């Protein structure tokens, strides 16, 4: 990174320039709403160069310079606040531009010259990604099965000594019932995915989120992102709603979005600040 300077709209000595997203410069200035603030609560503005527009804000160097950031990333509360602020600006970019490419968390430059060099160096990669993703948004869908019901109370013990054969027979029946239930749940989740994938141009499947800390109880059967053309968004959400209405027996479908197409940026277009 370069030594900070203060001239010509560049970041002041105690600040860095945080870049959130890149879109095409449409030639019309985009005024980011005052209600949209960045990771440090700062106002967000547009910087245009090489036919691209980047949404940026000034942040304290004390938090985001390399050494400080390395320590800050160990602070989970701070990291969550930054991630939420980053997402807030990326969400705004989705509403301001036909297509916006989110940059990775904590992408910072000393000044606008560094940002412009990044846009120049990444010109081909940005253009290719925007051509592929323009007019499309990402929707997230997760499917959960309700937690397994509590085991029924065991039958009264027989007066005679317990039979090992009876015990094994009972445990075998319980295991087969659980396996049958799991297969049925998996088929239902697969049917949901196939229905939604038919409406999408691309799909990303992620590992199930079955952590004890997950926000939704039960077993995560599907964790997917769908790239959907904007003109099919209503059909996609209506289909999810219909699938949700038909869901029974604790089978839950959760829709999130629309998001910037994080899952479908197949390269990292962010070019580091050159000396």
N, C-alpha and C positions, 0 to 999 in steps of 0.2 A: 504494500500500500504506500501511497505517496505522503509526503509531509503536508499537513493541512495548511491551506492558505485562505485568505478572506476575500480576495477580489472577485469581481465579476459574477456575483450570484453563487459563489462557491461556498461550501460549508465552512463555518467558523472553526477556530482552533479547537474548541471544546465540543464540536459536533461532527457527526458523520452523516452521510446521505444513505438512507435505507431505501432499497428498491423492492417494491412489492410485486409488480406485474408488468408485463409488456404486451402492447396491442399495436395495431396499425394506426398510424397518424392519418386520420380522415380529413385533416385540413380544417376541422372545426374545433375550436378550443372547448375542452370539457371541464366544466367547473365541478369539482368534487364537492358534494354537499358538506356544509360545516359540521354536520352531525357525524360524519365519517372521520374518525381520528385513527392514528396509527398506533404502533406498539408502545410509544412513549406518550401517548395522548396528544401527539403533534398534528397540526393540519397537514393534509395530503394535497399534493399538486401534481401537475403533469409536466414532464420534460420531453420534448420532441427532438428526434435526430434520426437521420438516415431513413425516413419514412416510418419510423416507429414512435410510439408514445409510451413512456414509462411513468408509472405512478410512484412517487417518492415522498419521503418526509425526512426531516432532520431529527436525529436522535443523539443522546449524550454519548460522546466517545468513551466516557468512563464506564458505560455499560456494554458497549458494543465493539470496542477495539479488541484485537485478537486475544491478548492475555486476559482481559477482564471477561470476555465472552466465555473463554474456556472455564473459568470459575463459575460464572453465572449459570452455565448449562447444567451444573450440579444442583441448582436450586429449583426444585420441581414447581414450586408455587410461582416463581418468577417466569419459568419457562412456559407454564400454562397461560399466564397473562400475555406473554409475547405471542404465543401461538394464536390466542384468541384475537389479539389486535391485528396480526398478520392476516388471518382469515377474514376479519371484518373488512379490510381494504380490498382483498381479492374478491369478496362478494360484491363490493361496490363496483369493481372493475367489470364484473359480468354484466351489470345493469347499464354501465356507461358505454361499453364497446360491443360490437358484434361478436368479437372473440377476444379473450385475454388469456395470456399464458402466465400462470403463477410462477414466481421465482421462489427458490428455496429459502427457508427461514434464515434470517440474519444475513441477507445479502447486502453488504455495505460498501461504500466507496468514500474516499476522502472528499471528493468534490464532483461537480457535474462533468468535468473533463474525463474523469475516470469512468463515469457512467456512460458517457458518449463513446469512449473507446470500447466498452463492453458491447454497446449496440452495434458498432461498426464491425467488431470481430465476430459477433453472433448473427450478422445480417442474414446469411444463407440459412442457418438453422432456424432462426425465428420465422423467416418467410415460409419455409417448408412446413413448419408446425402450424402456423396460422392458416395456411392454405388448406391443410388437412382438417383442421378443427373448427374453422369459422362456421358460424351458424349452428353449432352443436353445443350441448351442455351435458354435464354428468349428473346422473341420478344414482343415489345409493339405495340399495334394498337389502334388508336383513330379514331372515325368517327364523322364528324361535318356536320351539315346542315347549309346552308347559312343563314345569318340573314334575318328575315322577310322583304319583300319589303315594302317600304313606302306606307302608305295607299293612295289610289287614291283620287284625289280632289273630294270633295262632289259635287253632282249635284246642279245646280242652285236652289236656294230656290223658292218654289212656291209663287205665289203672295198672296195667302190666308194664314191664320194662320196655323202653322205646326200641323200635326196630330200625337198625341202620339202613335196611332196604327202603323202608317207608320214607326216611329222611332224605335219602338220595333221590328217590322218585319225586318227592315234593320240590326239592331244589332244582331238579332238572326241568320240571314243568314251569317253575318260575323263570328260569333262564330262557327257555324257549319262548315264553310269552313276551319277555322283554326284548328278545331279538326280533320277534315278529313285529312288535310295536315300533322298534327302531327302523326296520325296513320300510314300513308303511309311512313313517314320518319322512324318511329320505326320499321316497317316491313322490310324496306330496310337494316337498321342497323342489325336487327336480322338475316337476310339472310347472311350478311357478316360474322357475328360471327359464324353461323352454318358451313359455308364453311371452315373457318379457324380452328375452333375447331376440325373438322374432321382430320386435319393434325397434331394436337398437342396431346401430351400425357396427358397434364393437362392444366387447364385454371384458371386464377384468374380474376374476374370481380370487378372493382373498381367504386366508385360513379362517376357520370359525373362531369366534371370540367367546371362549368358554371359561374365561378367568372368573374366579370367585368375586372379583371386583366389578364385573360387567354390570352395566346399568339395567339390563333386562334379565330377570331370572329365567331359568330354563336352559335348554340346550340349543345353541346356535347351529342351525342347519344350512343356512345360506348367508354369505357375506359377499355381495357383488356390487360392482359399479357398471353402469350402462351408459354408453355414449349415444345420445338421442338427438336427432335434428330438432331444432326449435319448433318447426312446424308440425312435429309429431308429439310434442310435449303433452298436449291436452289428451291425446289418445293414450299415451303411456300412463299418465297419472290416473286417468279414468279406469284403465285396465287394472292397475294396482288396487284402486278402490273397490272394484268389483271382486277381485280375488280376496281382498280383506273381508268384504261382506259375506263371502261364502265360507270363510275359514271357521272351523268349529273345533271343539275339544281342546281349547288352549293353544291352537295353532295361530301364531301372531306374525303379521307382516308389517314391517316398518319402512316407510319411504322417507328419504332425506334429499334435499336439493331444491332447485337446481344449483349446481356448483360449477365453478370453473373446472375444465377437464383435467384435473390433477392426475388422474389414473392413466390418462392417454397421451401425456407428453412423454414420448418414448426415449427422449434424450434429455440431458441436463443442459439447457441452452445458456445457462449463466456462465459468462466468461469472467474470470477473476480480473481485478483491477491490475493493469500493467504498470510497471515502474516508468 
